[in-house]
Amino acid sequence: MNQLEKIHGARDYILGKVQMKPTIGLILGSGLGDLADEIMNPIIIDYSDIPSFPVSTVEGHAGKLVIGELEGKAVVAMQGRFHYYEGYSMQEITFPVRVMKSIGVDTLVVTNACGGLNPELYPGALMIINDHINFMGSNPLMGKNQGELGPRFPDMSHAYDPDLRQIAHRVAKNLNIETHEGVYLAISGPNYLSKAELRMVTRLGADTIGMSTIPEVIVANHGGQRVLGISCVTDMAIPDSLESISHQQVMEVANKTKPKFISLVKGILKEVTL
């Protein structure tokens, strides 16, 4: 079965379960999946039930697709994503984005929990992503290009939609939520970087660092979708003051940040025009 057949199989299964066609997709990172609980009249589908869908293996990723209405918009939310370090291929990691596009999603909101490199950030800060650096060692578009999915050489100079970023900052200001803006860098993981590596990526211009997001953003742009990226800073990764961090600590900070994160995303969805 080729990629297009797998996409169509997953699409047909999902559309057979719902009455609406979502136009906005949400990928919810570590500890941020509770936003999906705000969706009205939800249809919940386990990843394991969807043909060709991978299954989440990381704590904080529930592994469910939630489809319904949020702030008057038809949405599909991923409660948990897939990571390169789990052993999935880049094509498997981004398969859900292809499926979302196939069912009618043209705007994608991608979130993550990450480490802060810019000293102006702090645990609990929210950063709107304006650009990225791919240090994962691979790319989801490698291999034969299928023209039905997008062009061979897609442009990434405006990977994060300027209008959506502007909406995000305006909504945050109205809600009295502080937001930052900057560059997100992704590594393959699963280990956190050494001090020398952190010094390197800081000098390259990264403001935050994580292990996800960029593959989905590349594929979304390849398919012509608008993208908004939001990073939740869970720890500071500044080399000279670096302290050991565990995934459990990351989850704890993400959980504390959830209320303002949920308020911000809901406010953004209310303002987004389709």
C-alpha positions, 0 to 999 in steps of 0.5 A: 500500500503506497502513501496516498492509499494509506492517507485515504484509508485513514481519511475514510475511516475518520470521516465515517465516524463524524458528521463534520469536516474539521478545518482547524487541526491542533497538535498538542504537545507534552502535558498540553493535551487537556485542551482537547477536553474543552472540545464540544460534542467530541468524537474520540478515536483511539490512534490504534483504531485508525488504519496506518496511524502510529501509536503514542508511547511517551508519557503525557501523550494520550494517543487520541484524536478528538473531533468536535467544536471549539470556539465555534470552529470545527476542529480535530485535535491530536492528544499526543504526537509521535517523535523521531526518537520513538523509532518512527520514520519521519513519514510516520511522524507526519502521517497525521498531518497528511490525513488532516489535510485530506479531511479538510484541515487548512490551518494547523496549530502546533504546540510543544513543551521545550527548553528555553535558551534565550535568557529572557524566557523562563519556565512557564513562558509561552513563545510564538514560533517565528522560524525554526532550525532543523537539527533532527538529522532527517526530513519528512520530504526525503524520498520520491515526491508525490505531486498530489501532496505538494511540490518537490521543493517547498519554500520554508521562508514563511513556515509560520504564518505572519497573520496567525502570529499577529492574532496570537500576540493580540489575543494574548495582550487582551487576555493579559498573557505574556507572550514571546516570539523566537526561533525553535530548534529541534533535535532528534533526542531522546537525550537532552543536549550537553553544555557544549551542544547547547552553547553551539545551538545558542550561537546559531540563534535558537531561542528554544529547543525541543524534539518535535514540531518541525517535521509536522510544520514542514509537511503542513507547509508542503501541503499548503496549510497555514501554521501557528506554532506555540512553545511552552517553555518548561525549563531553562537550557542555558549552559552556564547555569544548567541543572539536570532535568527530567521528563517528569519535571517537564510535565509538571511545568507544562501542567502548571502552564495549562490554564493560560495556554488553554485560554490563549489557544481558545482565544486565537481560535475565536479570532481565526478566519477561515 
